[in-house]
């Protein structure tokens, strides 16, 4: 087994959003990284054929900048293991993988592959899900296409493409809508795939070890967003992105000026936060989460939290995609006052019932 897990980035987005433009750029730009790009064969667009002069029997094409590109035929897990074997044999040189999903797909099952398949999990880890949204057609696509809403809900980062083709007001309205659907994903404007790779790679969206460092910021923002939409008035004064500070300069979408009225759209995908300063009973919480995922798992896109549990002085950190959850003990609470915060992003989830259910799991 290789000592370090190979990071995987999943790129999703609706038809024509700009996924392939982004990947073409990654495959040709001189960025000094060795990246394997896996293209879904059901994709409606394809990697630029001028860049890929290939024979019929060639599975992997090496690019001028050292990246490689391959087209998936068959099972994703099998193809990933084949890639690892080729890497070990010196037949393919790469340090990370990008997977482009088909435009109509829910990226959840792709992400779950890295949890469910033990052999894949021995070699790979998901770094993050990047969703590309087209500023020109984004509003209409979200209105008409349920898979596009799911793609937004899954995102660790949202790339807003074609912003140069629409008015600033359109970009602001679309950004506000996306932020309401998924308040934990920074929104980054890009045109023609022109985005700094640091915004796409090594974002640690699925890394439990870094959840504690990232959670306080995005959970705080989600809590504010939750209050804006479900409580009367807003007194926080500012609601802009304040996530990972190294990315702050990209996130100029001020939300405070649009929070004074309810949005006219009613999207299936939305987020809410559970908070409590009382500790959880581990057995009760485990049983409840199992039941919850059995009933609502298909509609639970991403959920993540820091938990205060009886029986330990350390934080419990966990996250899930659909029915699959992962959890681990984090750092001691130390001087921090223990409390639990869980964010759920899902499709028409019964917020009140879930919050009441979690409250029944608190220790007496």
Secondary structure by P-SEA (a helix, b strand, c coil): cccccbbbbbbbbcccccaaaaaaaaaccccccbbbbbbcccccccccccccccccccccccccccbbbbbbcccaaaaaaaaaaaaaaccccccbbbbbcccccccccccccccccaaaaacccccbbbbbbbccaaaaaaaccaaaaaaaaaccbbbbcccccccaaaaaaaaaaaaaacccbbbbbbcccccccccccccccccccccccccaaaaaaaaaaaaacccccccccccccccccccccccccccccccccccccccccbbbbbbbccccaaaaaaaaaaaaaaaccccccccccccccccccbbbbbcccccbbbbbbccccccccbbbbbbbbccccaaaaaaaaaaaaccc
